[in-house]
Amino acid sequence: MKSIILTGSTSGIGKAVARELLQSDCRVVGIARSENPFPDESNYFHVRKDLSLGSGLEDGFLEAIEKTKGSEEIYLVLNAGTIDPMKPIEQAGSTEIRMAVQLNLTSVLLFASVFIRELEDFQGRKKILSVSSGAAKKAYPGWTVYGATKAAVESLTRNIAVEQSGRKYPVEIVSLAPGVVDTPMQSHIRETSEAEFPLKARFVSLKEEGALKTPEEAAEGILRVLFSQEYPSGSVLDIRELG
């Protein structure tokens, strides 16, 4: 059986990924701050943690790994993230910045570290996929914290791949930008003032023109890359460039 630990499993892309996996008879261990979104699914296990707070995260992740025992392959999808604080950096408060970095970057580093350490002797396939963004490479006014953390996720992907290359049972790792997806995050962008995010009109137009991907389409792309043998460890990918 394949087991997948998935952060941010209760809404948007994460929930769509979880639903698709459950239809494929995979075991899913979700980690999120909200309540269990699949209470009737026997193959879904939920660990309720707010990844932006930092307290108790390692214990929560160890609990998640425990649920994967007996699996032939184990995957980690690091999907949880926030676009806040969405404003010019000088207007962002210290608590906002700290919580965003904790969620978008620190939890990714921590979970990757524990995953690699705890599964060091596991001989089946082990792979991490971190959800990135086009904002990792392109500057957007008002997205300084978000873009910086996503760029760091792409950097850690390359570095972990190098570290794992000589290991006896290496963990594969890739990052993937899923494109512009119709999620609660996009709704939040459209509701933000132009003073805080000057490019708001562009994202409003994308919605009005039907140019946004559905969460289900994004989930399909994520799972295609997750299970593929095609992309070398350390690959930093954009779904819009994969065809």
N, C-alpha and C positions, 0 to 999 in steps of 0.2 A: 504494500500500500504506500501511496505517496502522502506525506503529511506536509502541510503548508502553514507556517506561522505568518499571520498577516496583521499588520498594524493599521489602524483606521478602518476597521471592518464594518462599521455601523452606518456609513453613509457614502454617497457619491461613488467614486471609482472602487473604493475598498469593498463596499457592500456588493457591487456588481461582480467583482472578482470572486468574493466568497460564494455568491449564489452559483456562479458558473462552475466553480470547483466542486461544490456539493452535488451538482447535477452529474458530475463526472466520477462520483463515488470516491472522492478524496477526503482525507481527514483535514479539517481546518481548525486552527487554533487562533481565534481573533483576540487582539488586544486593542482596547479602546476605552474612552471615558464613559461612554453611554452604555445602556443596558443591552443584554443579549438580543441581537436582532433576529435570531433563528432559534427560538426556544423549543421548537418541535423537531429540530434536526439532530438525529443521534450522532452524526459525524462532525458536529460543530461543538467546539468547546470555547468558552469565553472567559477571558481574564480582564477584569474591569480595572483599568489604570488610566489616569490622566498623565500623558507623557510630557505635558508642558510643565509639570510641577517638579519632577525629578525624584521625589521621595518614593522609596520602595520599588523602583523600577527593576533592579536586578533580581529581586525575589520574585517579582511578577513574571519576568522573562524565564527564570528557572522553572517556574510552575508551567509555563507554556511548553518548554522543551520536554518536561516530564510527560506531557500528553502525546509526544511523538514516539514514545517507546514502541518498538516492534515494527517500525516503518522500514521500508527498503530504500526510500529516498526521502530526504528532508530539505525543504526549501524555506527561505525567509523572504517575505515581500515587505519592504519598508515603505509603506504608502502614506502614513499619517503625516500631515503637514498643515501649516497655516500661512496665509499670505499677509497677515497682520504682523506688525503695524504698517498699514498701507497709507503712507504719508511721507513728506520730506523728512530725511533722517534727523534734522535738528528739532523736529516736532515730536519725535518718538520718545516716549518716556523710558526710563531704565527698566522698569518692570516689564513693559511690553517687549522690549528688545530681548531681555533675558529669557522670557518665556518662549518667544519665537525661536531663539537659538537652541534652547533646550529641546523643543519639539522637533524642529527641522534638522538639527545637526547632532546635538549631544546624544539624544536617544538613539540615533542611527549608529553612531560610533559605539555606544555602550552595547546595543543589541548585537552588532556585528562582532564585537569583542567576545561577548559571552557565548554566542553561537559557535564561533571558531574554537574557543577554549573547551567548551563542554562536549563538543562533537569531534574532538581531535582524533579519537580512535575509531570513529564511525567509518566503516568502509564503503557504505553506499554513496550514491550521489548526494552532494551537499552544494547548495547554490543560494546566493543572496542576490536579490534584485531590489535596487533602490529606485524609487520613482523620483525623477528629476524634472526639469522644466526648461523650456527655451530661454527662460530668464537667467539661467546659469551662464549663458553666452551673450545675451543681448540686454543692453541697459534699458530700463523702464523707469521714468521718474515716479517716485513714490514706492518703488519696490526694492529699495536698497538692501534691506534686511533679508527679504525673500531671495533675491538674486544671489546675494553673498552666501547664504546657507546652501542653496542648490549648487552653486559652483564648488563649494567645499565638498558636497556629496559626490560630485563627479571626480574630484581630486582623490578622495579617500577610496573610491572604486579602483582607480589606477594603482594606488599604493598598496592596497590589500592584495590585489592580484599579484603584484611583484613579490610581496612577502610570502604568499602561499605557493608560489611557483616551484619551490624546492621541497615542499612538504611531502610526507609519505602518503597522506590521504588529504589532498588539498581541497579547500573550499573554492568553488567558482564564484565570481562576482561580476555583475554588470549593472549599469544604470540605464534608465530609459525615460525619456521625455515623452509623455503620451499624447501631446498635442493639446488643443484647446477643447475642453470637455464641458458639457452642460451639467455642472454640479452646483451644490450650494456655494462653493467658492466663487464661481462665476456670477451667481446672483449677488453675492456680497460686493463684487467688483462693480457691477452695474448700479448698485445702490450707493456707492461712495461718491462724494462730491468731487467735482473736477478740480477744486483747489488742492485736494489731497492726492488725486490721481488724474493728471491732465489728459491721459489717453482714454478716459472713460468712454467717449463717444465711439471709439473704434470697437470696443467690446459690446456696446449696445447694438451696433450695426451687425456684428457677427451673429448675435442672437436673432435679430429681426430678419436676417437673410437666411437663416437656417444653416449656418456654416459651422455650428458647434457639433462635435461628436457626441454621441450618447455615451453614458457610462458603460453600457454594455459593449459598445464598439471599442472603447478604450480597454476594457477588461480583456477582450479577445486578443488585442495586440500585446498586452502585458503577459498573458499566459502563453502566447505563441513564443515570445522571447524567453520566458522563464524555463520552459521545457525543451527549448531548442538546443541542439548541439552545434549549431552553425556559428554562433558568435563567441569569439575567444574571451576567456576571462580577462577582465579589465576593460572591456568594451564600453564606451559611452555612446549610447544610441539615441536617436530621435525617430519616433514611429513614422513621422512624415517622410523620412528618407529611406525607409525600408520597403516601401511599396505594398 
